[in-house]
């Protein structure tokens, strides 16, 4: 017997709460990566255009923000590209778990 809904259309499989949470986390992490890259670009432009010469603190901050943003974007591009595959949600959940553990460890270290 085929799984159908009203009107003889195939029923959509509902996602588990863990899958939905992983998708929300992926959206937030992707947005954070973009924000970090934009912040790094703005901070770098500000450091390079400093009136009293090159502001090394601003330049180092910009490079760190750019690196962190690029790593985050690359990581979540992989998640988004694999999401349509058969194990895409597993990858999204695993990535979210690793990120949450990293956030907890960073909070403990701070």
C-alpha positions as CSV (number, residue, x, y, z in Angstrom):
1,X,0.0,0.0,0.0
2,X,1.4,3.4,-1.0
3,X,1.7,6.2,1.5
4,X,-0.7,8.8,0.2
5,X,-2.4,11.9,1.6
6,X,-5.7,13.4,0.5
7,X,-6.0,13.8,-3.3
8,X,-3.8,10.8,-4.0
9,X,-0.6,12.9,-3.8
10,X,2.4,11.3,-2.1
11,X,2.6,12.2,1.6
12,X,5.6,14.4,2.6
13,X,7.8,12.8,5.2
14,X,7.8,15.1,8.2
15,X,11.2,16.0,9.6
16,X,12.2,15.2,13.2
17,X,12.8,18.1,15.6
18,X,16.5,17.3,15.5
19,X,16.5,17.9,11.7
20,X,14.7,21.2,12.1
21,X,17.0,22.3,14.8
22,X,20.0,21.4,12.7
23,X,18.6,23.4,9.8
24,X,18.0,26.4,12.1
25,X,21.5,26.1,13.4
26,X,22.9,25.9,9.9
27,X,21.1,29.1,9.0
28,X,22.4,30.9,12.1
29,X,26.0,29.6,11.6
30,X,26.0,30.6,7.9
31,X,24.8,34.1,8.8
32,X,27.4,34.3,11.5
33,X,30.1,33.4,9.0
34,X,28.9,36.1,6.6
35,X,28.9,38.6,9.4
36,X,32.4,37.7,10.4
37,X,33.7,38.1,6.8
38,X,31.9,41.5,6.5
39,X,33.3,42.6,9.9
40,X,36.8,41.5,8.9
41,X,36.6,43.4,5.6
42,X,35.4,46.6,7.4
43,X,37.9,46.3,10.2
44,X,40.7,45.7,7.7
45,X,39.8,48.7,5.6
46,X,39.6,50.8,8.7
47,X,43.1,49.6,9.8
48,X,44.6,50.2,6.4
49,X,43.2,53.7,6.3
50,X,44.3,54.8,9.8
51,X,45.6,58.3,9.9
52,X,48.6,57.6,12.1
53,X,49.9,54.7,10.0
54,X,49.1,51.1,9.9
55,X,47.0,50.0,12.9
56,X,48.4,46.5,13.6
57,X,45.7,45.6,16.2
58,X,43.0,46.3,13.7
59,X,44.7,44.4,11.0
60,X,45.2,41.3,13.1
61,X,41.6,41.4,14.3
62,X,40.5,41.7,10.6
63,X,42.6,38.7,9.5
64,X,41.3,36.6,12.4
65,X,37.7,37.6,11.6
66,X,38.2,36.8,7.9
67,X,39.7,33.5,8.7
68,X,37.0,32.5,11.1
69,X,34.3,33.6,8.7
70,X,35.8,31.8,5.8
71,X,36.2,28.6,7.7
72,X,32.5,28.8,8.9
73,X,31.3,29.5,5.4
74,X,33.3,26.7,3.8
75,X,32.1,24.3,6.4
76,X,28.4,25.2,6.0
77,X,28.6,25.3,2.2
78,X,29.5,21.6,2.5
79,X,26.5,21.0,4.8
80,X,24.1,22.9,2.5
81,X,25.4,21.1,-0.6
82,X,24.9,17.7,1.0
83,X,21.5,18.4,2.4
84,X,19.7,17.1,-0.6
85,X,21.5,13.8,-0.4
86,X,20.4,10.7,1.5
87,X,22.5,11.5,4.6
88,X,22.4,15.2,4.4
89,X,20.5,15.7,7.6
90,X,22.9,13.4,9.5
91,X,25.8,15.6,8.4
92,X,23.8,18.7,9.5
93,X,23.1,17.2,12.9
94,X,26.7,16.0,13.4
95,X,28.0,19.5,12.4
96,X,25.6,21.1,14.9
97,X,26.7,18.8,17.7
98,X,30.4,19.6,17.1
99,X,29.6,23.3,17.0
100,X,27.6,23.2,20.2
101,X,30.5,21.3,22.0
102,X,33.0,23.9,20.7
103,X,30.8,26.8,22.0
104,X,30.5,25.1,25.4
105,X,34.2,24.6,25.6
106,X,34.9,28.2,24.5
107,X,32.4,29.4,27.2
108,X,34.2,27.3,29.8
109,X,37.6,28.7,28.7
110,X,36.3,32.3,28.8
